């Protein structure tokens, strides 16, 4: 089976960037205060305290978050998706508990199918083989194995979306028949929309609906 795939990941969301800017600003203020204090301290040398705010990592991000323009899509509660009963639909498997209104998501998936004749499928999870920071090899093995478990044909486009805390990774598998339409260039269009809309204030269903529907339009326009 000839399948094409590509890895796309983000090692931090806008939340991390904003935090870094705030920390940098604090250090500037501390430096300025320390400088002027040394001038007016009458020769006394005081030990300075510099607070360090560690960037959020996968292990540290157990705090519940909400959808906003500066926060990731997840509403993670510290509970692994392994403890969540997955919701399975015609176009998706949700192990994160995100999809509450499947009709909204399905609308975008159906648009993708009608325009490209390739049937899309979205798999949402917070871990791969128990790892919240899976390697390329793990993602590759997982996505290919998942394709074989889910489908008996080669006309599907599978998008695996793995997120934990402020980090997410995406991996796709295009069946050998689907690759004639959703090749590497077309798949990159999908992944670009995943990145572009990631920090929006859209709900999860609307987010992925727009990713697939917008990508389908661009893919077919490029193919004309």
C-alpha positions in Angstrom: 0.0 0.0 0.0 1.4 3.3 -1.1 0.5 6.0 1.4 1.9 9.4 1.9 2.1 11.2 5.2 3.6 14.2 6.9 4.1 15.4 10.4 3.0 18.8 11.6 3.3 19.9 15.2 3.2 23.0 17.3 5.4 23.1 20.4 3.5 26.0 22.0 0.3 28.0 21.5 -0.3 31.7 21.8 -0.6 31.2 25.5 3.0 30.2 25.7 4.1 33.1 23.6 2.1 35.6 25.6 3.6 34.1 28.8 7.1 34.5 27.4 6.5 38.2 26.5 5.1 38.9 30.0 8.1 37.2 31.6 10.5 39.2 29.5 8.7 42.4 30.4 8.9 41.5 34.1 12.7 40.9 33.8 13.1 44.3 32.2 11.2 46.0 35.1 13.2 44.0 37.6 16.5 45.0 35.9 15.5 48.6 35.8 14.5 48.6 39.5 17.7 46.9 40.5 19.8 49.4 38.5 18.2 52.4 40.1 18.2 50.8 43.5 21.9 50.3 43.3 22.4 53.9 42.6 20.4 55.1 45.6 21.4 52.3 48.0 24.2 54.3 49.6 26.8 51.7 48.8 24.8 48.8 50.3 24.7 45.7 48.1 21.5 43.8 48.3 21.0 40.3 47.0 18.6 40.3 44.1 15.9 37.7 43.6 15.0 36.8 40.1 11.9 34.7 39.8 11.8 32.1 37.0 8.6 31.2 35.3 9.0 27.9 33.6 7.2 27.6 30.2 4.2 25.3 30.3 5.1 21.7 29.3 3.1 18.7 28.7 3.7 17.4 32.2 2.8 20.8 33.8 -0.4 21.6 31.9 -3.2 20.0 34.0 -5.1 23.2 34.4 -8.5 23.5 32.8 -8.5 25.9 29.9 -11.3 27.5 27.8 -11.5 28.4 24.1 -10.3 31.9 23.4 -8.0 33.6 20.9 -5.0 33.1 23.2 -5.6 29.5 24.3 -5.5 26.1 22.7 -8.6 24.2 21.6 -8.4 21.7 24.4 -10.5 21.7 27.6 -8.2 19.3 29.3 -9.1 18.3 32.9 -6.1 16.2 33.8 -7.9 13.0 32.9 -6.4 10.8 30.2 -8.5 10.0 27.2 -8.1 6.4 28.1 -10.7 7.0 30.8 -13.1 8.7 28.5 -15.6 6.6 26.5 -14.8 7.5 22.9 -17.5 8.9 20.8 -17.5 7.4 17.3 -19.2 8.8 14.3 -19.2 8.2 10.6 -16.4 10.8 10.1 -14.6 10.8 13.5 -13.5 9.2 16.7 -13.4 11.5 19.7 -11.4 10.3 22.6 -11.1 13.9 24.1 -14.8 14.6 24.8 -14.8 17.6 22.5 -17.5 16.8 20.0 -20.9 17.6 21.5 -22.7 18.5 18.2 -21.5 16.0 15.6 -23.8 17.5 13.0 -21.7 20.6 12.9 -18.5 18.7 12.3 -20.1 16.3 9.9 -21.2 19.2 7.7 -17.6 20.1 7.0 -16.6 16.5 6.5 -19.4 16.0 4.0 -18.4 19.1 2.1 -14.9 17.7 1.9 -16.2 14.4 0.6 -18.5 15.9 -2.0 -15.9 18.2 -3.4 -12.9 15.8 -3.4 -14.6 12.4 -3.6 -12.2 11.4 -0.8 -13.8 10.4 2.5 -12.2 12.2 5.5 -11.9 10.9 9.0 -10.7 12.7 12.1 -9.2 10.9 15.1 -8.9 13.0 18.3 -6.7 11.8 21.2 -4.4 13.1 23.9 -1.9 10.2 23.7 -0.4 7.7 21.2 0.5 4.4 22.7 0.2 6.0 26.1 2.7 8.8 25.3 1.6 12.4 25.4 4.7 13.3 23.4 4.9 10.6 20.8 7.8 10.3 18.5 7.6 10.5 14.7 7.9 6.7 14.5 5.1 6.2 17.1 2.8 8.5 15.1 3.7 6.8 11.9 3.0 3.3 13.2 -0.1 4.4 15.0 -1.7 6.2 12.1 -1.0 3.4 9.6 -2.3 0.8 12.0 -5.4 2.9 12.7 -6.1 3.3 9.0 -6.1 -0.5 8.5 -8.3 -1.0 11.5 -10.9 1.6 10.5 -11.1 1.1 6.7 -11.2 -1.7 4.2 -10.6 0.6 1.2 -7.9 3.0 0.0 -10.1 6.1 -0.6 -9.9 7.7 2.9 -8.0 10.6 4.3 -7.2 10.0 7.9 -6.2 12.9 10.1 -4.9 12.1 13.6 -5.0 15.1 15.9 -3.1 14.5 19.2 -3.1 17.3 21.8 -2.0 17.5 25.4 -1.8 20.8 27.3 -0.3 23.5 25.0 1.1 21.0 22.5 -0.5 19.3 19.5 0.7 17.1 16.7 -1.1 16.1 13.5 -0.4 13.2 11.2 -2.2 12.1 8.1 -2.5 9.0 6.0 -4.0 9.2 2.5 -5.1 5.9 1.0 -3.4 4.9 -2.2 -6.6 5.8 -4.2 -7.2 9.0 -2.2 -3.6 10.2 -2.8 -4.5 11.0 -6.4 -6.5 13.9 -5.0 -5.3 14.5 -1.5 -1.5 14.2 -2.2 1.2 15.9 -0.1 0.4 19.4 -1.4 -3.3 19.0 -0.7 -2.7 17.5 2.7 -0.6 20.4 3.6 -3.5 22.7 2.8 -5.5 20.8 5.4 -2.7 21.1 8.0 -2.3 24.8 7.2 -5.9 25.4 8.1 -5.4 23.3 11.3 -2.6 25.7 12.3 -4.4 28.9 11.1 -7.6 28.3 13.0 -6.1 26.6 16.1 -5.9 29.8 18.2 -9.4 31.0 17.1 -12.3 31.3 19.4 -14.3 28.8 17.5 -15.8 25.8 19.2 -14.1 22.4 18.4 -16.9 21.3 16.1 -16.9 24.5 14.1 -13.1 24.5 14.1 -12.7 21.2 12.4 -15.7 21.8 10.2 -14.1 24.9 8.8 -10.7 23.2 8.5 -12.1 20.5 6.2 -14.6 22.6 4.3 -12.2 25.4 3.6 -9.4 23.0 2.7 -11.6 21.1 0.2 -12.4 24.3 -1.7 -8.7 25.3 -1.9 -7.7 21.7 -3.0 -10.2 21.6 -5.8 -9.5 25.1 -7.0 -5.8 24.2 -7.2 -6.7 21.1 -9.2 -8.6 23.0 -11.8 
